[in-house]
Amino acid sequence: MSATKEQLVERVEALLPAIAARARESEMQRHPLTETINDLIEAEIFQTLVPKVFGGHELNLDAHAAIVRAISSADMSTGWVSAFYIGHNWMLTKFSEQVQREVFAERPFGLIPIQPTPAIEIKPVTGGYEISGRSNFSSGIMNADWVIVTKAGGSDARAFVVPIADCQVDDVWFMSGMAGTGSNDVIVENLFVPEYRTLPAAALFNSVETMHSNPVYAIPLLPFIYCEVMGVYCGGLAAATAAFDGHLQAKNMTWGGDALAGKQATHINLGEAYARSRAAEMLYERLIADTMGLARTGDFSADVRVDLKLRAGYIADLCRSAVNDIMARAGTRNFALDVPLQRFFRDMNTLASHAFIDWDVSRELYGRHRLGMEPNNPLV
């Protein structure tokens, strides 16, 4: 039975204390804990964007955003993997009906990492393709059941849906931030993939064609991804702001002993932190609303795409700047490994460097477009 956005958010909120309590252990294990993934499976969140015909909830981007923001407020790494597990089921709807029915045959969702890379070699063979290569940064691979291996760039660029059993996982994820995502490398060697489980990369990235009537499935890949991941940034900033608030209310200055809550600078810093967090939320909500509106009209022109990219890059940079300022004002004790604030700081700075929302690239592409110049980056 399908669930509403409100029901799913309520289920997630009930899990937040446990997710937060496991965040440090998840970081040390370098992937989401199995019990957390099982809790989220039981809460039925991973089928949020799966079409109802396959047993999903078929909700829209606002539901995805609310779920991911909530999870990320407890642990950004778990929020990131959850965002992908929910969103990559949406990506599967870009493939043939046969693939969708195969993946959703046993349960109404898959746990599906994807990371486009130029480092995949493709050989056409009878009935399909043979692929070899390594795909980096495969967030969620440690709990995956399927993988979308994607050759990005070149005339043969193509995406392949393959079972996890056909892949090797190279445990290379030793990171200072987003350490709990388990974003290890995926390796395939001379792997045969039947034609029906493949899709030209251009169609995956740009197509607005879909077999489903809901306009949420008619969004191109990158505009969808901006909405898919921004909840992690906003949820992380909201949690960092709340942690900063709690710290300021409880802390006395080491030298002098005065309560920080009585200082004018404290009032200004805390007010600024909340203003930036709320601004990020409002910008994100508008991004989602506009993207859904564009899906209904089908207008994803170059003007629209560079605008959406600019806005996503700005939100990510705003969240990073806000967390950095919070950390700079929070005091040395907040760098202790058992204090959540420093984890949000490390996670946010790692995540804000992601190629899809790089702030320098986003604003440069927009400026070039305004001046009538061709894009100098493929991620638009």
ROFI-312678 format. One record per residue (C-alpha): x, y, z. Coordinates in pm, whole numbers, plus 50000, padded with zeros to 5 digits. Example, Ala and Ser with C-alpha at 12.3 -4.5 7.8 and 13.67 -1.06 7.14 Angstrom:
512304955050780
513674989450714
END
This chain:
500005000050000
501375034249905
502175059450176
501875097150186
504725121850227
503545129450581
503495092750678
506995086550546
508425117350718
506805106751045
508405072351015
511815087550944
511575111751235
510975082451468
514275067551348
516395098951387
517615092851744
518905058451644
520525071551323
522235099551516
523435075251784
524955052951515
526595080951317
530015078351480
530065040351445
528955043151083
531805067151019
534315043351175
532935013950976
533035036250663
529545027550541
525935029550665
525245003250927
523094974150815
520604980251095
520085015850971
519455004650613
517074977950741
515215003850950
514795025950643
513664996250433
511034988050696
509935024550690
509375020350312
511225051850213
513285037749927
510195033549706
509215070249749
509705078049377
508985043549234
505885043049007
502765028249163
502575002648884
505664986449040
504414989549398
506005023149481
504545054249642
505005075949327
505445108049525
507145139749406
510395158049473
509095175549784
508595141949956
512095130749864
513475163749995
511675161850329
512875126250391
516475133450299
516645165850499
515415147450807
517895118650777
520775142450703
520025162051018
521055130551207
523875119150979
524835134350644
526505102450523
523355081950578
521325110250425
523515110050114
523175072550061
519435074450128
519055102849878
520725081149616
518805049649699
515535068749662
516625089049361
518305061449166
515055042149155
513725072648972
516705070448734
515795034648656
512575047448494
514735061548215
515525025748109
513285000947929
510144986848087
511814952748086
514624965248309
512194982248545
510114950848579
513224929948639
514624952048915
511244957149083
510174920749051
510954910049408
510414942649595
509314977749492
512784993249503
516424986149434
519494997549626
521325011549325
524555031949318
525555050649002
528635071248920
529305082548562
532965078948462
534985080148141
537045050248262
534735022848125
535605004047807
532704991947593
532794964347332
529634957347128
528944919847106
526044898446989
522994906247201
524554934347401
527884947647524
530984937047710
532234962647961
535414966248164
536744993048395
536585010048731
533915033748861
534905055949155
532755071849427
529955045849415
528005058149716
525865030749867
527725001949706
528194983750037
524454975950063
523634975349692
521724948949498
522074965149154
524564989949005
524265014248713
527705014748552
527955044648320
530555053448058
530495091548041
531945110047745
532725098647392
530525086647108
529925053047279
528815067547613
526245043947762
524705032848093
524434996448203
522224981248474
524034951648631
523484929648939
525884935849225
526964899349201
528554907148863
530794934249009
533854935949230
534054961849508
537444976849588
537524989849947
539265023349899
536975047350091
539235062750357
538025098650383
537975126350641
534475137250539
531385117850431
533305088050565
530155068250639
528915066050279
530975035650179
531615051849839
534025025249721
535125016849366
533214992649144
535184970948902
533814951348607
535934928948384
534694916548046
531134916948180
528364909147932
525304931547965
522264924047746
521074952147522
517804957147709
519704966248026
521524994947858
520735030547757
522725056847565
524185081147821
522715110447628
519225096047684
519925090448054
521135126248098
518815145247868
515665125847786
512285138847898
510495109047744
508895084347984
506405055647986
504905069848307
502285097448315
503565115148627
505675145248515
508235138048788
509645111448552
510105136448269
512945156148430
516455154648279
519095138648497
521115168348624
518135190448717
516805160348907
520135154449082
520245190249209
516915184349385
517965149249488
521055159649685
520355194749816
518395180550107
521635166050244
523235200550251
520205217850400
519605190650657
523255191250760
523255228950799
520035228251003
521565202551238
524835221751268
522885253351349
520865235551619
524065220751766
525655255451768
522595269051947
522775242152215
526495247452260
526125285052306
523355281452560
525425258152776
528975271652743
530905295252967
534065311852842
537215293952965
538935326753047
536635349153247
533835324453308
531065345553158
528195327452990
528405330852612
524615334052598
524935368552749
527345381952485
526195404652203
528515386751958
526825353852048
523415368251966
524645381151629
526395348651536
523435327051630
520965349451450
523125348551137
523395310651152
519625306551164
519105332150888
521465313550654
519935279850734
516435292750667
517585310150349
519065277550220
515795259450297
513735285650116
516015285249811
515825247349804
512045246849830
511825271449541
514255250249337
512025219749387
508835238749302
510355253748989
511785220448874
508405203348914
506755232148726
509245228148443
508565190848435
504905198248369
505715221548079
508675201747944
510845233047921
514415223248005
516145246347762
519765257547801
518545289247977
516695268248231
519465242848288
522235268148357
519875286648590
519055255248791
522745246448811
523635281448932
521005279849204
522055245249322
525705255649334
524795286549535
522785266649789
525665242349840
528165270849880
525855289150119
525595257950336
529355253050333
530065289450423
527495288950701
528855257050858
532425270250833
531465302151015
529635282351281
532685260651338
535015290551350
532925305251632
532105273451822
535335268452013
538045242152026
536075215752216
533755211651919
536595195551723
536485164851948
535555133751751
532595125651975
531005159951911
528595159351614
529305195251507
532795187251378
531395158251173
528875181451005
531785205150936
533915177950774
531005162850585
529775196050448
533175206550319
533695173050152
530255172949996
530425208849872
533355199049649
531145175449443
531655180449070
527945183048989
527395213749208
530885229549204
530265266549273
533055279249048
531815258248755
528165267248820
528665304848814
531165303748527
528745283948310
525985308548386
528185338548307
529365322947981
525795315347881
524695351047950
527475363447725
526495340247441
529385315947481
529245278047456
529495257347775
533055247347866
531935219448103
529755189348015
527865189348346
525005212348250
END
